[in-house]
């Protein structure tokens, strides 16, 4: 059923507010759903909250609330966060909802009727953090590896699921379906665990110890073990057993989880489904941890980063891009604010942002924003066209294999080729020497950016739609499909907007590495030191200069080399190539800081600095409103 796609996140435990780990998983699910949508598939995306168990009762008591009031409040935090991160889930399920409780009890009874649930007394090691009994072989130096505490020995009578009955079936199913659990390292981890005899699963808690849960349908003195309850949300969210959504989407179900809950999803859940007579899901997609200072980021460890802090300060699309580009899916990644800032400035501001700004500005300048079609195409242009169309197939393959960072790397390789293409063809020169070929160059630049805008949409929907609108596309966002851009020239003629988009401004680091919404001490001190006296300001020698020569610096994406007359000739480098055609600057006047120490960039000594302002529309050099004698001092 290639025409349908169903993705779930784990339902998040509401013993604390959402953090970056929750945000990453949910954004990945959103990216997957968006990709499959533009790939022509009908999609369904489910997320929600897990609200029963010991830890919820404990957290509610600490907050001075009832478990229901507490879960209502924290669940709402998750529900309200997702739209702010541009998450497009179709449904949000809570395990305290009647629709979920009903399905849990139906499945429990179904498994009990099959004689796969029995009553017995058990003594074992119980980890309250994991809310489950753990085996001796799982311990590390006698402690739970996730919570670093020794488990408590508990002896009590409970109901058990005959999970061991399905061990051989599960091993065979995994071996026959090698991508059932992916990446492969996690499939191997589950198979390694299954080499040892599988114990039956305790699926109840006596009400003498815990009342906050779903009653067992066959004994109301017990509540359902939180994992047996929670996993069933993937079915109850579709209206199992008779709902149309269930019939349509369960056959293509994919789950997305972090590696810490691999065992319940990779072992408990398939065995539960098999016992209940339900076909197993298609894929279990497992990602690694976000680490902070080389340690796992975790609410229990108190080292979490709040996603809205990052999104509010650095831009939502930039934050989404960073998460998907920085983590190799399946492996751990180190969260660093400086790495986030680096990605924004290099990949987004310098690469895709400058590409859009330069090419659209030139299209407006040279063709007033309308291009009927390309002129004659040379081998260089044909090569870029081939690269762009081949990228589409590469991208689809990477996305289907959950290699998100590879998909983005492939897109950025093309972006970098286009930036180099601008430098190589020099459209500002072609405007005078070969206007017919200039039409080809601008057409190729804009046509390939249409392709790029669609491929980056799952990751950065707002920025992609802004670019698509600027490119004059009548359909944008989810209404554009990959099959549309696979047809070269489908959207010709090109009529673009009159203003080039300013997609991603450069940024500076704004938060501490703990993620607190405060400027760090160094930034505050720098602000205080930035206040200067008039006497200090008067030390600046600002002069009016007339540009005599201007040319792009070879191999630089943003530098222009200027010869400026300020009463004497100065060579000055200015980072304004993405906003000005060098030839257009000749004869114009600029404001120069004339008493800076010379600096060498790209092997060229710069003898001053051109003043410019920056806003959301770009960079604007400061210029006198009337012709002024070169060398005049600015006061």
C-alpha positions, 0 to 999 in steps of 0.5 A: 500500500505505497499510497498510504502512510501512518506514523506515530510518535510515542505518547509522551509521559506527563510526569514533566513538561515537554523538552527538546527530546520530545520536540525532536521525535515529534518534528521527525514524525512531522517531517516524515508525514510531510514527505510522504504527503508530497510523495503522493501518499495519503498520510495519518500522523498520531501523537498524544500523552501517556497518563497512568502509572506510579510516576504520575501519582508521585508527580501529582502529589508533589504538585498538590493536585489530583492525578486527573487535574495534573494530567489535564494540565501537563497534557495540555502543554504538549498539545499546545506546543506542537502547533507552535513547532508547526507540527501537523498531527492529525490526532492527539490521543490521551490514555485517560480518554474513554475511547482509549480505555475501551480498546485497552479493555477489549484487547485485554479480554481478547488475550485473556480469552485466548488463555494468554493471561494468567494469575500468579504470585511473583517476586522480582526487582522492580524499578519505579523509574521504569515502572516495570520489573527488570531482569538481572542481566539488564542491571549494570553494577546492580543498578537500573542503567537508565535511572542509576538506582537499585531496583526494589524487591517486590513480591505480589500476586498479579496477572501475567501475559504469556509473552514467552509463548511468542518468542520464536515467532518474533525471532522468525518475523524479525529475521524474515523482515530485516527492516522491521526494526531499523536502523539495523543496530537496533534490530540486532539489539532486540535479537541479542536480547531474544537469545535468552529465554523471554520471561512472561510480562506482568501486566497488572498492578494491585489497587492496594499499591496503585489505583491510577490506571485502567481497570482489568476487565476481568478483575477490577481490583487490579489496574493495567500495567502502564506499558500494556495500556500505553502501547495500545494507543496506536490502535485506539487512535485509529478506532480499532477494531471497526473504524475506517481509519484502522482499516485504512492505515494500520496495514501501513503503520510505522512507529517512531521512538527513542532507543530507551523504549526499544524493548517495550516496542520491539518485544512486548508490542509485537507479541501483544499484537500477535496474541490479539490476532492483529497484524504487526506494524511495518517498521519500528524506527529508532533514534538516539539520544540528544546529549548535553555535555556528553551526557544524556539529555533527560528531564530526570537529570535536569539538563533539558533544553526547552524547544520554544526557547530555541525556536523563539530566538533562532527561528522555528525553521532554523531549529527544525533544520538543525535537529534533522541535519545534526543528528544521524538518525539512530545515533546519539548527537550532542546538542550545542547552541554554538553548533545551532548558530553555526548551522544557521549562519553557514547552511541557511544564511550563507547558502540557501538564503544568499542563493535565493536573495542573489538570484531573485534580485538579479531576475528582478533587476535584469528581467523585471521579474518575468522570464518566458523561458531559457535561451540556449542551454550549454553543457554547464546548464544541462549538467545542473539540470541533470543534477537537479532531476537526479537529486529528486530520486536520491532524496526520495530514497534517503527519506524512505530509508530515514536517512534525513541528514543524507537527504539534506546533504544531497540538497545542499550539494546542489545549493552549493553548485548553484552558488558556484554557478552564479560566480562562474557565469557572472550574470552581471557581466552577461547582462552586457556581454550576452543577454540571451545566455543571461536568460538561460542562467537566471532561468536555470537558477530559478527552476532548480530553486523550485525543486529545492523549495519542495524538497526542503518543505518537510523540514522548513515549511514556512521558509520553503513556502516563502521561497515558493511564493517569491518564485511565483508558484501558484501552488505552494506547500502541501499542494506541491508534489514531488511529481510536479517538480520532476517535470522540468519547466512544468511551471514556466513561464516564471513570474517572480515577486518584486522583492527577494525573500530574506529567508535566514538572517545571520545570528549570534549566540543568545542563550547559555548552553543550559537552554535557560531563556537568559542572555549569558553573563558574557553577553550582558557584560559585552552589552555594558561595555558597548556603551561608549562616550562621545570622545570615543566615538569621535576617534572614528574617521568616517569619510565619503568615498567614491567607488572607482572600481568594483569586482567580485572576489574569486572563490568568495560567496560575499566579498566585493573588492572596491577601489575607493577614492577618499582623497586618496585611493583605498582598496576595501573589501565589502561583504555585500556581493549577495546584495549588490552587482559590483558593476552597479557600484561604480561611480556611487558614493559610500561611507568608509571607516578610514582609520581601521588597521588594515586586515587581510581577507582572501589574500587581499589587504582591506584598508577600511570598512564600508558602512551598511545597515541590515534589516529583513529585506537585506543589506543596504550600504550607507550613501550620501543623498547628494554627490559629495566631495570624496574624502569629506569627513562625516560628522 
